[in-house]
Amino acid sequence: MVLKLERDAALDLVGKYVSKENNIRHMIAVGAIMRVIAIRLNEDAGKWELVGILHDIDYEVCAGPADHTIKAMELLKGVVEDDVIEAIMAHNYENTQVPIDSPLKIGLVACDAVSGLVLACSLVMPSKKIADVKLESLVKKFKSKDFAKGVSRERISRCTELGLSLDEFLWLALSGMNNISVKLGF
């Protein structure tokens, strides 16, 4: 039986494998978005946040996309529940072939992508602060294919599979990142 890993222990574990501050901030941001989405969906907010925090734990130790999340599985086996590992592997479904067949997996795919959009929107603000990003601006930037080209609109749009409209999902993502904006430095 695997013990339930708490947030602080997850962050400590991340610190063993991830050294780049931007990567850690991204993982914390995805965790924060996952938390607010889980609350909205009446899911286990602690588990969802944990998945978000741990989803890229192997990013600096894997060789690339082909073994991303495979290394995470090795690092996390026996440390977290199997469904947490499976959700993490599903966010690299193109390489792992793990199906995106649960709300937790769908949530991670969408939240991982939307974190980049929110951050990119904050960086074009004069203040560079997440708090100054408005939902209307986020929606407009989502629709602009020339803005943040590396952010998958297709992945973000999977939020509708959770029963959330795009606008509500973007608002929740913005809210989640605002909750931790001081920790993120934006």
JONORUR-V409473 format. One record per residue. N is the residue number from 1. PHI is phi in degrees with one decimal (none if undefined). Layout:
<<N,PHI> <N,PHI>>
This chain:
<<1,none> <2,-87.1> <3,-73.8> <4,-74.7> <5,-79.2> <6,-88.2> <7,-54.1> <8,-62.9> <9,-66.4> <10,-64.5> <11,-65.3> <12,-62.5> <13,-64.0> <14,-57.3> <15,-60.7> <16,-75.6> <17,-119.1> <18,-122.8> <19,-111.3> <20,-78.2> <21,-58.0> <22,-63.7> <23,-66.9> <24,-63.3> <25,-60.7> <26,-60.4> <27,-64.4> <28,-66.2> <29,-62.6> <30,-62.4> <31,-59.9> <32,-65.6> <33,-66.8> <34,-57.1> <35,-59.7> <36,-69.6> <37,-66.2> <38,-61.2> <39,-60.2> <40,-61.6> <41,-92.6> <42,58.2> <43,-102.1> <44,-75.4> <45,-61.2> <46,-63.7> <47,-65.2> <48,-62.5> <49,-63.7> <50,-57.3> <51,-59.5> <52,-63.3> <53,-66.1> <54,-88.9> <55,-59.9> <56,-115.1> <57,-57.7> <58,-98.7> <59,-56.7> <60,-92.9> <61,-113.5> <62,-89.8> <63,-78.9> <64,161.3> <65,-56.3> <66,-63.3> <67,-115.2> <68,-63.2> <69,81.0> <70,-69.0> <71,-65.0> <72,-59.2> <73,-58.1> <74,-64.3> <75,-69.6> <76,-101.3> <77,-58.2> <78,83.0> <79,-103.9> <80,-129.2> <81,-63.5> <82,-59.9> <83,-68.9> <84,-67.5> <85,-62.4> <86,-63.3> <87,-64.5> <88,-62.6> <89,-65.1> <90,-67.8> <91,-72.6> <92,-117.0> <93,-58.3> <94,-61.4> <95,-105.3> <96,-94.8> <97,64.3> <98,-76.3> <99,-67.8> <100,-95.2> <101,-128.1> <102,-146.9> <103,-56.3> <104,-60.8> <105,-69.2> <106,-60.7> <107,-58.4> <108,-64.5> <109,-58.6> <110,-70.9> <111,-69.2> <112,-58.3> <113,-69.5> <114,-67.9> <115,-59.9> <116,-67.4> <117,-66.8> <118,-62.1> <119,-62.8> <120,-60.1> <121,-63.4> <122,-68.0> <123,-72.1> <124,-92.1> <125,-76.8> <126,-56.0> <127,-82.2> <128,62.9> <129,-110.0> <130,-60.0> <131,-60.0> <132,-91.3> <133,-81.0> <134,-102.1> <135,-54.9> <136,-58.4> <137,-67.2> <138,-62.8> <139,-63.6> <140,-62.1> <141,-67.8> <142,-59.3> <143,-75.8> <144,-85.5> <145,-66.6> <146,-84.1> <147,-95.2> <148,46.6> <149,-57.9> <150,-78.4> <151,-87.6> <152,-77.4> <153,-66.3> <154,-62.6> <155,-65.4> <156,-60.4> <157,-65.3> <158,-64.7> <159,-55.4> <160,-65.5> <161,-70.0> <162,-93.6> <163,83.9> <164,-107.4> <165,-72.3> <166,-58.6> <167,-60.9> <168,-64.4> <169,-61.7> <170,-62.9> <171,-63.7> <172,-64.7> <173,-63.1> <174,-62.0> <175,-62.5> <176,-60.8> <177,-72.1> <178,-62.4> <179,-59.6> <180,-122.4> <181,-58.2> <182,-64.3> <183,-65.5> <184,-80.3> <185,81.1> <186,-126.4>>
